[in-house]
């Protein structure tokens, strides 16, 4: 592991994700997953009702 002092200025490591971006990504992922599951459940419910 390299110390943080050895990294040249201006370089962004891939592991360093700002908390705001991670929070937005988590929120979008959870919204997408919940919407997808809701759509699948609604489709299954309509199919089981015979619509």
PQR file with spaces between the fields and no chain letter, atoms N, CA, C, O and H, PARSE charges and radii, in Angstrom:
ATOM       1  N    UNK     1       0.836   -1.199    0.000 -0.4000 1.5000
ATOM       2  CA   UNK     1       0.000    0.000    0.000 -0.0000 2.0000
ATOM       3  C    UNK     1       0.872    1.250    0.000  0.5500 1.7000
ATOM       4  O    UNK     1       1.821    1.363    0.776 -0.5500 1.4000
ATOM       5  N    UNK     2       0.537    2.176   -0.874 -0.4000 1.5000
ATOM       6  CA   UNK     2       1.308    3.416   -0.937 -0.0000 2.0000
ATOM       7  C    UNK     2       0.721    4.423    0.047  0.5500 1.7000
ATOM       8  O    UNK     2      -0.498    4.520    0.194 -0.5500 1.4000
ATOM       9  H    UNK     2      -0.234    2.084   -1.504  0.4000 1.0000
ATOM      10  N    UNK     3       1.578    5.157    0.707 -0.4000 1.5000
ATOM      11  CA   UNK     3       1.057    6.217    1.589 -0.0000 2.0000
ATOM      12  C    UNK     3       0.380    7.313    0.785  0.5500 1.7000
ATOM      13  O    UNK     3       0.659    7.491   -0.401 -0.5500 1.4000
ATOM      14  H    UNK     3       2.568    5.079    0.588  0.4000 1.0000
ATOM      15  N    UNK     4      -0.499    8.034    1.429 -0.4000 1.5000
ATOM      16  CA   UNK     4      -1.256    9.072    0.722 -0.0000 2.0000
ATOM      17  C    UNK     4      -0.346   10.232    0.311  0.5500 1.7000
ATOM      18  O    UNK     4      -0.685   10.980   -0.605 -0.5500 1.4000
ATOM      19  H    UNK     4      -0.726    7.890    2.392  0.4000 1.0000
ATOM      20  N    UNK     5       0.807   10.394    0.976 -0.4000 1.5000
ATOM      21  CA   UNK     5       1.693   11.514    0.656 -0.0000 2.0000
ATOM      22  C    UNK     5       2.414   11.303   -0.667  0.5500 1.7000
ATOM      23  O    UNK     5       2.875   12.267   -1.278 -0.5500 1.4000
ATOM      24  H    UNK     5       1.082    9.786    1.721  0.4000 1.0000
ATOM      25  N    UNK     6       2.519   10.056   -1.118 -0.4000 1.5000
ATOM      26  CA   UNK     6       3.274    9.769   -2.333 -0.0000 2.0000
ATOM      27  C    UNK     6       2.464   10.020   -3.595  0.5500 1.7000
ATOM      28  O    UNK     6       3.034   10.085   -4.684 -0.5500 1.4000
ATOM      29  H    UNK     6       2.144    9.273   -0.621  0.4000 1.0000
ATOM      30  N    UNK     7       1.164   10.161   -3.478 -0.4000 1.5000
ATOM      31  CA   UNK     7       0.350   10.345   -4.682 -0.0000 2.0000
ATOM      32  C    UNK     7       0.526   11.769   -5.194  0.5500 1.7000
ATOM      33  O    UNK     7       0.468   12.721   -4.415 -0.5500 1.4000
ATOM      34  H    UNK     7       0.701   10.108   -2.593  0.4000 1.0000
ATOM      35  N    UNK     8       0.739   11.922   -6.495 -0.4000 1.5000
ATOM      36  CA   UNK     8       0.893   13.276   -7.044 -0.0000 2.0000
ATOM      37  C    UNK     8      -0.412   14.049   -6.956  0.5500 1.7000
ATOM      38  O    UNK     8      -1.485   13.447   -6.999 -0.5500 1.4000
ATOM      39  H    UNK     8       0.786   11.149   -7.128  0.4000 1.0000
ATOM      40  N    UNK     9      -0.346   15.362   -6.834 -0.4000 1.5000
ATOM      41  CA   UNK     9      -1.580   16.159   -6.734 -0.0000 2.0000
ATOM      42  C    UNK     9      -2.362   16.131   -8.040  0.5500 1.7000
ATOM      43  O    UNK     9      -1.783   16.119   -9.126 -0.5500 1.4000
ATOM      44  H    UNK     9       0.526   15.851   -6.798  0.4000 1.0000
ATOM      45  N    UNK    10      -3.684   16.122   -7.918 -0.4000 1.5000
ATOM      46  CA   UNK    10      -4.537   16.140   -9.104 -0.0000 2.0000
ATOM      47  C    UNK    10      -5.001   14.760   -9.533  0.5500 1.7000
ATOM      48  O    UNK    10      -5.863   14.634  -10.402 -0.5500 1.4000
ATOM      49  H    UNK    10      -4.155   16.132   -7.036  0.4000 1.0000
ATOM      50  N    UNK    11      -4.433   13.722   -8.927 -0.4000 1.5000
ATOM      51  CA   UNK    11      -4.871   12.376   -9.305 -0.0000 2.0000
ATOM      52  C    UNK    11      -5.992   11.920   -8.372  0.5500 1.7000
ATOM      53  O    UNK    11      -5.968   12.176   -7.168 -0.5500 1.4000
ATOM      54  H    UNK    11      -3.733   13.824   -8.221  0.4000 1.0000
ATOM      55  N    UNK    12      -6.960   11.248   -8.956 -0.4000 1.5000
ATOM      56  CA   UNK    12      -8.094   10.743   -8.183 -0.0000 2.0000
ATOM      57  C    UNK    12      -8.032    9.232   -8.217  0.5500 1.7000
ATOM      58  O    UNK    12      -8.055    8.626   -9.288 -0.5500 1.4000
ATOM      59  H    UNK    12      -6.979   11.041   -9.934  0.4000 1.0000
ATOM      60  N    UNK    13      -7.954    8.624   -7.045 -0.4000 1.5000
ATOM      61  CA   UNK    13      -7.969    7.161   -6.995 -0.0000 2.0000
ATOM      62  C    UNK    13      -9.392    6.663   -7.174  0.5500 1.7000
ATOM      63  O    UNK    13     -10.353    7.330   -6.791 -0.5500 1.4000
ATOM      64  H    UNK    13      -7.936    9.116   -6.175  0.4000 1.0000
ATOM      65  N    UNK    14      -9.511    5.492   -7.757 -0.4000 1.5000
ATOM      66  CA   UNK    14     -10.840    4.963   -8.059 -0.0000 2.0000
ATOM      67  C    UNK    14     -11.591    4.577   -6.791  0.5500 1.7000
ATOM      68  O    UNK    14     -12.822    4.598   -6.769 -0.5500 1.4000
ATOM      69  H    UNK    14      -8.730    4.950   -8.069  0.4000 1.0000
ATOM      70  N    UNK    15     -10.866    4.228   -5.743 -0.4000 1.5000
ATOM      71  CA   UNK    15     -11.536    3.803   -4.514 -0.0000 2.0000
ATOM      72  C    UNK    15     -12.125    4.978   -3.756  0.5500 1.7000
ATOM      73  O    UNK    15     -13.035    4.790   -2.948 -0.5500 1.4000
ATOM      74  H    UNK    15      -9.866    4.211   -5.760  0.4000 1.0000
ATOM      75  N    UNK    16     -11.626    6.192   -3.998 -0.4000 1.5000
ATOM      76  CA   UNK    16     -12.101    7.353   -3.244 -0.0000 2.0000
ATOM      77  C    UNK    16     -13.388    7.877   -3.873  0.5500 1.7000
ATOM      78  O    UNK    16     -13.346    8.656   -4.826 -0.5500 1.4000
ATOM      79  H    UNK    16     -10.887    6.345   -4.654  0.4000 1.0000
ATOM      80  N    UNK    17     -14.518    7.454   -3.344 -0.4000 1.5000
ATOM      81  CA   UNK    17     -15.815    7.914   -3.835 -0.0000 2.0000
ATOM      82  C    UNK    17     -16.355    8.922   -2.825  0.5500 1.7000
ATOM      83  O    UNK    17     -16.412    8.630   -1.630 -0.5500 1.4000
ATOM      84  H    UNK    17     -14.552    6.822   -2.570  0.4000 1.0000
ATOM      85  N    UNK    18     -16.747   10.094   -3.288 -0.4000 1.5000
ATOM      86  CA   UNK    18     -17.313   11.062   -2.343 -0.0000 2.0000
ATOM      87  C    UNK    18     -18.585   10.506   -1.711  0.5500 1.7000
ATOM      88  O    UNK    18     -19.327    9.779   -2.371 -0.5500 1.4000
ATOM      89  H    UNK    18     -16.701   10.332   -4.258  0.4000 1.0000
ATOM      90  N    UNK    19     -18.850   10.828   -0.456 -0.4000 1.5000
ATOM      91  CA   UNK    19     -20.039   10.265    0.203 -0.0000 2.0000
ATOM      92  C    UNK    19     -21.338   10.677   -0.480  0.5500 1.7000
ATOM      93  O    UNK    19     -22.295    9.903   -0.511 -0.5500 1.4000
ATOM      94  H    UNK    19     -18.246   11.418    0.080  0.4000 1.0000
ATOM      95  N    UNK    20     -21.378   11.890   -1.026 -0.4000 1.5000
ATOM      96  CA   UNK    20     -22.605   12.342   -1.682 -0.0000 2.0000
ATOM      97  C    UNK    20     -22.891   11.507   -2.924  0.5500 1.7000
ATOM      98  O    UNK    20     -24.034   11.119   -3.166 -0.5500 1.4000
ATOM      99  H    UNK    20     -20.601   12.518   -1.000  0.4000 1.0000
ATOM     100  N    UNK    21     -21.858   11.232   -3.706 -0.4000 1.5000
ATOM     101  CA   UNK    21     -22.062   10.434   -4.914 -0.0000 2.0000
ATOM     102  C    UNK    21     -22.469    9.010   -4.550  0.5500 1.7000
ATOM     103  O    UNK    21     -23.328    8.421   -5.207 -0.5500 1.4000
ATOM     104  H    UNK    21     -20.930   11.547   -3.509  0.4000 1.0000
ATOM     105  N    UNK    22     -21.857    8.457   -3.508 -0.4000 1.5000
ATOM     106  CA   UNK    22     -22.222    7.105   -3.081 -0.0000 2.0000
ATOM     107  C    UNK    22     -23.663    7.076   -2.585  0.5500 1.7000
ATOM     108  O    UNK    22     -24.393    6.118   -2.841 -0.5500 1.4000
ATOM     109  H    UNK    22     -21.160    8.935   -2.975  0.4000 1.0000
ATOM     110  N    UNK    23     -24.074    8.133   -1.869 -0.4000 1.5000
ATOM     111  CA   UNK    23     -25.440    8.190   -1.358 -0.0000 2.0000
ATOM     112  C    UNK    23     -26.441    8.295   -2.506  0.5500 1.7000
ATOM     113  O    UNK    23     -27.476    7.629   -2.486 -0.5500 1.4000
ATOM     114  H    UNK    23     -23.481    8.911   -1.661  0.4000 1.0000
ATOM     115  N    UNK    24     -26.143    9.119   -3.498 -0.4000 1.5000
ATOM     116  CA   UNK    24     -27.036    9.266   -4.651 -0.0000 2.0000
ATOM     117  C    UNK    24     -27.113    7.949   -5.420  0.5500 1.7000
ATOM     118  O    UNK    24     -28.188    7.541   -5.858 -0.5500 1.4000
ATOM     119  H    UNK    24     -25.302    9.660   -3.514  0.4000 1.0000
ATOM     120  N    UNK    25     -25.965    7.287   -5.582 -0.4000 1.5000
ATOM     121  CA   UNK    25     -25.947    6.017   -6.301 -0.0000 2.0000
ATOM     122  C    UNK    25     -26.762    4.963   -5.563  0.5500 1.7000
ATOM     123  O    UNK    25     -27.497    4.188   -6.175 -0.5500 1.4000
ATOM     124  H    UNK    25     -25.092    7.619   -5.226  0.4000 1.0000
ATOM     125  N    UNK    26     -26.623    4.944   -4.238 -0.4000 1.5000
ATOM     126  CA   UNK    26     -27.390    3.985   -3.436 -0.0000 2.0000
ATOM     127  C    UNK    26     -28.887    4.274   -3.526  0.5500 1.7000
ATOM     128  O    UNK    26     -29.699    3.353   -3.612 -0.5500 1.4000
ATOM     129  H    UNK    26     -26.026    5.573   -3.741  0.4000 1.0000
ATOM     130  N    UNK    27     -29.245    5.552   -3.505 -0.4000 1.5000
ATOM     131  CA   UNK    27     -30.651    5.932   -3.587 -0.0000 2.0000
ATOM     132  C    UNK    27     -31.237    5.537   -4.937  0.5500 1.7000
ATOM     133  O    UNK    27     -32.333    4.981   -5.000 -0.5500 1.4000
ATOM     134  H    UNK    27     -28.586    6.301   -3.434  0.4000 1.0000
ATOM     135  N    UNK    28     -30.512    5.822   -6.014 -0.4000 1.5000
ATOM     136  CA   UNK    28     -31.004    5.466   -7.344 -0.0000 2.0000
ATOM     137  C    UNK    28     -31.120    3.956   -7.500  0.5500 1.7000
ATOM     138  O    UNK    28     -32.071    3.459   -8.104 -0.5500 1.4000
ATOM     139  H    UNK    28     -29.622    6.274   -5.962  0.4000 1.0000
ATOM     140  N    UNK    29     -30.152    3.231   -6.956 -0.4000 1.5000
ATOM     141  CA   UNK    29     -30.204    1.773   -7.062 -0.0000 2.0000
ATOM     142  C    UNK    29     -31.393    1.209   -6.306  0.5500 1.7000
ATOM     143  O    UNK    29     -32.080    0.315   -6.798 -0.5500 1.4000
ATOM     144  H    UNK    29     -29.380    3.634   -6.466  0.4000 1.0000
ATOM     145  N    UNK    30     -31.639    1.733   -5.100 -0.4000 1.5000
ATOM     146  CA   UNK    30     -32.761    1.224   -4.310 -0.0000 2.0000
ATOM     147  C    UNK    30     -34.092    1.572   -4.978  0.5500 1.7000
ATOM     148  O    UNK    30     -35.012    0.754   -4.983 -0.5500 1.4000
ATOM     149  H    UNK    30     -31.081    2.459   -4.700  0.4000 1.0000
ATOM     150  N    UNK    31     -34.202    2.774   -5.540 -0.4000 1.5000
ATOM     151  CA   UNK    31     -35.436    3.159   -6.235 -0.0000 2.0000
ATOM     152  C    UNK    31     -35.652    2.263   -7.453  0.5500 1.7000
ATOM     153  O    UNK    31     -36.770    1.818   -7.710 -0.5500 1.4000
ATOM     154  H    UNK    31     -33.454    3.439   -5.536  0.4000 1.0000
ATOM     155  N    UNK    32     -34.577    2.001   -8.203 -0.4000 1.5000
ATOM     156  CA   UNK    32     -34.704    1.147   -9.391 -0.0000 2.0000
ATOM     157  C    UNK    32     -35.117   -0.262   -9.010  0.5500 1.7000
ATOM     158  O    UNK    32     -35.991   -0.848   -9.648 -0.5500 1.4000
ATOM     159  H    UNK    32     -33.669    2.363   -7.995  0.4000 1.0000
ATOM     160  N    UNK    33     -34.485   -0.816   -7.963 -0.4000 1.5000
ATOM     161  CA   UNK    33     -34.799   -2.191   -7.547 -0.0000 2.0000
ATOM     162  C    UNK    33     -36.227   -2.280   -7.030  0.5500 1.7000
ATOM     163  O    UNK    33     -36.943   -3.231   -7.342 -0.5500 1.4000
ATOM     164  H    UNK    33     -33.774   -0.340   -7.445  0.4000 1.0000
ATOM     165  N    UNK    34     -36.646   -1.289   -6.236 -0.4000 1.5000
ATOM     166  CA   UNK    34     -38.006   -1.340   -5.693 -0.0000 2.0000
ATOM     167  C    UNK    34     -39.033   -1.178   -6.817  0.5500 1.7000
ATOM     168  O    UNK    34     -40.062   -1.853   -6.808 -0.5500 1.4000
ATOM     169  H    UNK    34     -36.064   -0.517   -5.983  0.4000 1.0000
ATOM     170  N    UNK    35     -38.773   -0.312   -7.765 -0.4000 1.5000
ATOM     171  CA   UNK    35     -39.681   -0.155   -8.895 -0.0000 2.0000
ATOM     172  C    UNK    35     -39.757   -1.405   -9.750  0.5500 1.7000
ATOM     173  O    UNK    35     -40.829   -1.797  -10.210 -0.5500 1.4000
ATOM     174  H    UNK    35     -37.937    0.237   -7.773  0.4000 1.0000
ATOM     175  N    UNK    36     -38.598   -2.029   -9.957 -0.4000 1.5000
ATOM     176  CA   UNK    36     -38.575   -3.269  -10.743 -0.0000 2.0000
ATOM     177  C    UNK    36     -39.366   -4.370  -10.051  0.5500 1.7000
ATOM     178  O    UNK    36     -40.146   -5.077  -10.690 -0.5500 1.4000
ATOM     179  H    UNK    36     -37.727   -1.711   -9.583  0.4000 1.0000
ATOM     180  N    UNK    37     -39.164   -4.515   -8.738 -0.4000 1.5000
ATOM     181  CA   UNK    37     -39.891   -5.550   -7.997 -0.0000 2.0000
ATOM     182  C    UNK    37     -41.384   -5.255   -7.965  0.5500 1.7000
ATOM     183  O    UNK    37     -42.204   -6.170   -8.051 -0.5500 1.4000
ATOM     184  H    UNK    37     -38.530   -3.941   -8.219  0.4000 1.0000
ATOM     185  N    UNK    38     -41.739   -3.977   -7.841 -0.4000 1.5000
ATOM     186  CA   UNK    38     -43.159   -3.623   -7.846 -0.0000 2.0000
ATOM     187  C    UNK    38     -43.794   -3.961   -9.196  0.5500 1.7000
ATOM     188  O    UNK    38     -44.916   -4.464   -9.254 -0.5500 1.4000
ATOM     189  H    UNK    38     -41.073   -3.234   -7.771  0.4000 1.0000
ATOM     190  N    UNK    39     -43.073   -3.682  -10.271 -0.4000 1.5000
ATOM     191  CA   UNK    39     -43.587   -4.012  -11.601 -0.0000 2.0000
ATOM     192  C    UNK    39     -43.756   -5.507  -11.797  0.5500 1.7000
ATOM     193  O    UNK    39     -44.752   -5.957  -12.365 -0.5500 1.4000
ATOM     194  H    UNK    39     -42.161   -3.274  -10.225  0.4000 1.0000
ATOM     195  N    UNK    40     -42.786   -6.275  -11.329 -0.4000 1.5000
ATOM     196  CA   UNK    40     -42.871   -7.728  -11.473 -0.0000 2.0000
ATOM     197  C    UNK    40     -44.037   -8.280  -10.655  0.5500 1.7000
ATOM     198  O    UNK    40     -44.788   -9.131  -11.132 -0.5500 1.4000
ATOM     199  H    UNK    40     -41.978   -5.910  -10.868  0.4000 1.0000
ATOM     200  N    UNK    41     -44.186   -7.794   -9.422 -0.4000 1.5000
ATOM     201  CA   UNK    41     -45.288   -8.267   -8.583 -0.0000 2.0000
ATOM     202  C    UNK    41     -46.638   -7.868   -9.175  0.5500 1.7000
ATOM     203  O    UNK    41     -47.585   -8.654   -9.129 -0.5500 1.4000
ATOM     204  H    UNK    41     -43.576   -7.103   -9.034  0.4000 1.0000
ATOM     205  N    UNK    42     -46.740   -6.667   -9.725 -0.4000 1.5000
ATOM     206  CA   UNK    42     -47.999   -6.238  -10.331 -0.0000 2.0000
ATOM     207  C    UNK    42     -48.321   -7.100  -11.552  0.5500 1.7000
ATOM     208  O    UNK    42     -49.476   -7.469  -11.762 -0.5500 1.4000
ATOM     209  H    UNK    42     -45.971   -6.029   -9.762  0.4000 1.0000
ATOM     210  N    UNK    43     -47.301   -7.424  -12.360 -0.4000 1.5000
ATOM     211  CA   UNK    43     -47.535   -8.278  -13.517 -0.0000 2.0000
ATOM     212  C    UNK    43     -47.999   -9.663  -13.088  0.5500 1.7000
ATOM     213  O    UNK    43     -48.942  -10.215  -13.655 -0.5500 1.4000
ATOM     214  H    UNK    43     -46.362   -7.124  -12.189  0.4000 1.0000
ATOM     215  N    UNK    44     -47.331  -10.218  -12.086 -0.4000 1.5000
ATOM     216  CA   UNK    44     -47.735  -11.540  -11.605 -0.0000 2.0000
ATOM     217  C    UNK    44     -49.145  -11.515  -11.026  0.5500 1.7000
ATOM     218  O    UNK    44     -49.916  -12.455  -11.215 -0.5500 1.4000
ATOM     219  H    UNK    44     -46.565   -9.770  -11.626  0.4000 1.0000
ATOM     220  N    UNK    45     -49.479  -10.440  -10.321 -0.4000 1.5000
ATOM     221  CA   UNK    45     -50.813  -10.334   -9.731 -0.0000 2.0000
ATOM     222  C    UNK    45     -51.882  -10.260  -10.822  0.5500 1.7000
ATOM     223  O    UNK    45     -52.934  -10.889  -10.706 -0.5500 1.4000
ATOM     224  H    UNK    45     -48.853   -9.675  -10.167  0.4000 1.0000
ATOM     225  N    UNK    46     -51.611   -9.484  -11.892 -0.4000 1.5000
ATOM     226  CA   UNK    46     -52.571   -9.389  -12.992 -0.0000 2.0000
ATOM     227  C    UNK    46     -52.694  -10.710  -13.728  0.5500 1.7000
ATOM     228  O    UNK    46     -53.792  -11.087  -14.139 -0.5500 1.4000
ATOM     229  H    UNK    46     -50.757   -8.973  -11.987  0.4000 1.0000
ATOM     230  N    UNK    47     -51.590  -11.418  -13.902 -0.4000 1.5000
ATOM     231  CA   UNK    47     -51.642  -12.707  -14.597 -0.0000 2.0000
ATOM     232  C    UNK    47     -52.419  -13.724  -13.759  0.5500 1.7000
ATOM     233  O    UNK    47     -53.214  -14.499  -14.292 -0.5500 1.4000
ATOM     234  H    UNK    47     -50.698  -11.112  -13.569  0.4000 1.0000
ATOM     235  N    UNK    48     -52.184  -13.716  -12.445 -0.4000 1.5000
ATOM     236  CA   UNK    48     -52.890  -14.668  -11.582 -0.0000 2.0000
ATOM     237  C    UNK    48     -54.383  -14.358  -11.510  0.5500 1.7000
ATOM     238  O    UNK    48     -55.190  -15.266  -11.310 -0.5500 1.4000
ATOM     239  H    UNK    48     -51.539  -13.087  -12.012  0.4000 1.0000
ATOM     240  N    UNK    49     -54.763  -13.085  -11.669 -0.4000 1.5000
ATOM     241  CA   UNK    49     -56.184  -12.734  -11.666 -0.0000 2.0000
ATOM     242  C    UNK    49     -56.845  -13.095  -12.982  0.5500 1.7000
ATOM     243  O    UNK    49     -58.073  -13.135  -13.070 -0.5500 1.4000
ATOM     244  H    UNK    49     -54.107  -12.348  -11.832  0.4000 1.0000
ATOM     245  N    UNK    50     -56.045  -13.359  -14.005 -0.4000 1.5000
ATOM     246  CA   UNK    50     -56.598  -13.733  -15.292 -0.0000 2.0000
ATOM     247  C    UNK    50     -56.914  -12.547  -16.179  0.5500 1.7000
ATOM     248  O    UNK    50     -57.712  -12.662  -17.109 -0.5500 1.4000
ATOM     249  H    UNK    50     -55.048  -13.326  -13.933  0.4000 1.0000
ATOM     250  N    UNK    51     -56.296  -11.404  -15.903 -0.4000 1.5000
ATOM     251  CA   UNK    51     -56.567  -10.217  -16.717 -0.0000 2.0000
ATOM     252  C    UNK    51     -55.845  -10.338  -18.057  0.5500 1.7000
ATOM     253  O    UNK    51     -55.942   -9.440  -18.894 -0.5500 1.4000
ATOM     254  H    UNK    51     -55.648  -11.310  -15.147  0.4000 1.0000
